[in-house]
């Protein structure tokens, strides 16, 4: 196999679409260094060398050509580097052999006109242009090649790929944020994080974050409340940790206060539902399920001390003997309790929405809860009690 390195200048009749169409018909890989006028074509069979050379000649004036023999080791090493490089986000995909349609060729032509115009007539830097091109490339990756979607939960601290944007917008490939709401299976609401307010960011309502009292990620700065937005789950690069339920509650309350969507009555109701006191716990009218369940778990509920939520969840579930499954199932139970602390309306769907297999998890939680209940009482009426009733009581006593 051969590797060809061309030092070139573009001809007046240069056409990137013609060049790409021609290379698409050959089993090879091309890298194009626009700044230095260098084209590198790799993995070329000996019989295709002349065809590649003629294709480059038709679009460029070639000043220098270097042909290098590629060994099997060289190709394997190049593939390894390509997969780990941040500059090559797309996987190695064999050429389809399909030619671009006239419509796509026209769009490519306009892209290069815009690119040349930005270089020639504006103060655009190479980084600005590279960021815009990277954003387009990353969209292809996220839409067509992202097979490992992450499953985020409410309260997760994540990094997101917002790509390039306009002045005042949140942009960047690795923007840290916190998930405060999940919409369906694929949309999450993320509030972005910054280390400090700067001249480029319009001052807006924000909430300080300090490690370790507000979460598990070692960082200090602020979350910008009014800069939050819904994004597709594919934009999440990584999950770094979680914020505490107390901090998440402050975030959500500030969102309700500062983001006026014209639903003030709903806003007041949400805040009222979220904040409970010892008096409200004592005076609340109980349904039959809650009354029967309290007979079993109230002593453990009374021992809850708001603070370290995961520790209190572990203590409570251990005290009542609820951890009857294997390690994975027990972690699913604890996660359901954790999610319940930050959700206004608790349902089986809402406490498992971030799980990889939500329906399977719901069935597991119901099965373990019914098994636990059968060990605690023989009263047939009590067997109508649902797992969500326990979650609601736990949340109520945690925030009393």
N, C-alpha and C positions, 0 to 999 in steps of 0.2 A: 504494500500500500504506500501511497505517496502523500506528502504534505507540500502544498504550493503556497509560497509567500510572495505577493505582488506589491510593489510600490507603484502607486498609480496617481494620475490626475483625471478628473472627469472630463468626458467629451461633451460637446454642446448637445448632442442627441442622446445623452445619458438617460436611461430608463431603469429605475430600480425594479419595477414590476417585471420587465423583460428578463432582467438578471435573475430575480428570484424564481420566476417560472422555469427558466432554464436549469437552474441548480436543483429545483424540486424534482426534475426528471432524473437526477443522478443520485446515487447513494453516497452522499458526502455531507460534510458539515462546514458552514462558512461563518467567519467572524469578520466584521467590517469596522475598522478603526477610522471614523470620519475625520478626526482631528489630524492624524498623521498620514492619512492617505495610504493605509496598509490593509490589504485584503488577505486573509488566511483561509485557505480551503484545505480540509483534512480528510483522511480516510478515502483517498481517491485510488481507484484501481488503475493499473498501468494503461489499460486500453482507453480510459476516459480522460487521460491527461490532456490530449490535444483538444478534446471537446470543451473542457473547462477553460483552457488557455484561449480558445477562440471566443468563448462567451465573455470573458473578461475583456479581451481586445475590442469587442464590438461596443463596449460601453466606456472604456477607459483608454488613455494613453499610458502604456506600461513602461515605466522607467527602469524597473529592475524586477527580475524573477528569480526566485530561489526554489529549487525542488529538493526535498529531503525524503529519504527513505524512512518510512515508519515501521518499526518492529511491532510485534504483537504486544511486547511489554509497554512500548510507548503509547499505543492505543488504549491499553488497559489503564495506564497511569493517567492519561488525559481524561478518560471517562470518570475516574474517581475524583479528580480535581473538579470537573464540571459539576458533579452532583453536590459537592460540598460548598461550591462558590456561591456567594450571595449575588454575584453579578449574573449568574446563569440560573434563574429561578425555575425555568421550564425543564422538564425531564427530557432525556434523549429520546426522540420519537422518530421512527423511520419516515422518510418522505413518502407522501401518499401518491405522488405522481400526478395529482390533479392540478390543472392549470387554474390560475385565478380568473374569475369572471371579469367582464369589462367593468362591472359595477365596482368590484374590489380594486381593480387597477386604477380606476378613477379616484377612489378614496385614497389609495397610496400616493397617487400623484399630488393630491391636495395636501396630504400630510407633509410631503417633502417641500412643497411650496411654502407651507406655514413654517416649517423648520428653517428653511433658508431665509425666509423673511425675518424670523426672530433673530437669527444670527446677524443678518446684515443691517437691519433697521431699528433694532431696539437695544436696550442695555442688558438683555438676557445673558446670564452667565452660563457656562457649560453645565454647572450643577443644576441650574433651573431647568434647562432643557433635558438633561439626563433624568431628573426626577419625574418630569412629565412623561417621558418615554417609558421609564420604569413602571409608572402607574398603569399605563396601558398594558405592558407585559404582565404585570402582577394580576390585572383583571382577567387575562386569559388563564393564568395559573389558577386563580381562585374559582373561576367559573367552570373550567373544563378538566383540570388536573388535580383538584384538591380532594383526594380520597380519604384523608384522615381528619375529618371535621371534629373539632373539640366540642365537648358538651359542657357549657358553662352553667353555673348555678347563680342565683341571686346572692350578692355579697362577694362574689369572686373578684379578685384583682387580676386584670388581664392586660396583655399587650395586644394592640390592634394595628392593622395596616389600613390607614386612612388614605394613603397615597398623597399626591400633590394636590394643592388647593389654592384658592385665592386668598388675598390678604384678609386677615381676621378670622379665617376658617381654621378648624383643627386639621392639621395635616402631618404626615410623617409615616414611616413604615413601621415604627415600633413605639406607638403611643400608649402609655399606661393609662388605664381607666378602671372603673368599678362598675359591675353589672348591677343595676337596680330594678330591672323589670325584664320579664321574658314574654314575648308575644308569639304564641304558637310554638312551632318547633325550630324555626330558623332565624327569628329576629330577637335581638337583645338590645336593651337600652343601656348605653354606656356613658358615664360621666367621666370626662378626661381629667388627668392629674398633671400638675406642673410643680416644679420645685419652688417657683416664686412668680409673682406677677411681673411682667416685663412690659416694655414700651410697645411691643408688637401685639400684646394681648389686651383687648378692651377690658377694663376693670368690670367685674361682674360679681354677683353674689357667689361666695365660695365658703368652704368649710376646711379648717386646718386638719391635716392628718399627721399624726406622730406615732412612730414606732417605739415601743411595742404595744402601747395602751390602746391604739385604734385598730390594729390588725397585725397580721403575721409577716408582712413584707417590710423589710428594712429600708425605709425611705421616709423622708420628711418633706412636707410641702402642702399643697392645697388641691382640693377637687373643685373644678369650675362648674357650678350648678347649672348655669344657663347655657353652657356649651355642650350639654349632653345631646345625644341623638340615638335613634334606632339604627342598628347596622345588621347585616347578615352575619350569621355565625361563622361563615368562611373567612371573615376579616380578622378573626381572633388568631394570633400567632401562638400564644402560650397563656397558661394560667399560672400566676406567680404565687397566689395565696388568697387569703380572705380577710375581710374586715369583720369586726365584732358585730353581733346583732344590735348592740346599743348604738354603735357608730352608724350602722346601716339605717337604723330607725331615725337618727338625726338627719341623715342625708335625705331620706324619703320625706320627712316632715318639711325640710327646707325646700325641697322640690315642689311640694304641694303649695307652700306659701309663696314662692317666687315665680313659679310658672303658672300664670293665670290662663286657664283654658276656658274660662267662662262657666265653670261649674262650682261656684262657691259653696252651695249646699252640700255637694258631694265631698268637697274638700273638708268642710267642718265635720262631716260624719266620719271621714277617714281618720282625722286626728282624734276625734272622740273615741272611736273604736280602738285606736292604737294605744291610747293612754288609759291605764286602769289604776285604781287605788285599792287599798285594803278595804275601805268602806264599800266600794262598789262590788268587790269580790264577795263580801259578807252579805250584802243586801240583794244581790242579783237573783232574779227568779230562775229557778232551775227546772229543766225538763226532766222527764223520768229517767232517761239514759244517764244524764249527768249525775243525778242523785244516787243512782245505783252504783255508778263507777266511783263516785267519791267515797262511798263506804269502803272501797278496796284500796284506793290510792291516796286518800287525803293525808294520811300521816307522812307519806313521802313528799307530797306536794308542799306541805308546811315546812319542810327542811330546805326548800330551794332558796338559794341566796343569789340574787342577780349579780352578775360580774363576769366570770369566765364561763361563757355559755356552753362550750364543749365539755368542760369539767362537770357542770351541773347536769347536762344531758347524760353523761356517763354515770354519774352518781344516781340519778333518778331511775334510769332504766335498770341499773344493777340492783337498786334497793327493792324494786317491785318484781324483779326476776323476769324481765321482759326479753332478755337476750338469750333466746332459745335456739337460734339458728347457728350457721357456721359464721366464720369471720366476715365474709362478704355480706351475708344477710344482716348480721348485726350492724355493720357499717351503714347499710341502707336504712336501717331503723333510725340510727343516730342522725343520719343526713336528713331524714324526713322531719325529725324534731327541730334540727337546725334551720331548715327552710321555713318551717311553720312560724318561727319567731319573727320573720320579716315579711309575712304575707298577710294582707288585710283579710282576705276570705280564704279559709282553709278548706281545701277539698283534696281528694286523693290525687287528682290531676295536677293541682297547683304545687303540692309538696314533692312531686316526682317529675316535674316537667323538664328538669335538667338532666335526668338520668338517661343513659344510653338506651335502655330498654324499659321505657316507662310502664307499659302495660304489664310486662312480666314482673317488674318491681312492685306494682300495686297489688298484684295477686299474692306475691310473697309476703308483703306487709299484712294483708288481710289474714292469710293462713297462719302466720306466727301469732298475730293478735288473738285470733279465735282459739288457738291452742293454749295460749297463756290464760285467756278468760275461762276456759273449761277447767283449768287447774285451780282457779281461784273461787269459783262458785258453781253450785249445781242448779241454781235458779234458771229455769229455761227462759224466763223473761229477760234475764241479763244478757243472754246470747244475742240479743238484737243490738246491743251496744256496738258502735263502730269505732274503728281506730282513730278516725278524725275527732271523735269526741274527746279522746285522751289527749290528742295534740292541742285541742282548743283549751282544755283545762290546764295543761302544762304552760301554754303561752300566757294564759290569764294570771296564773300564780307567779310566773317569772317576772311579769311587769306590774305586779300589784303595788 
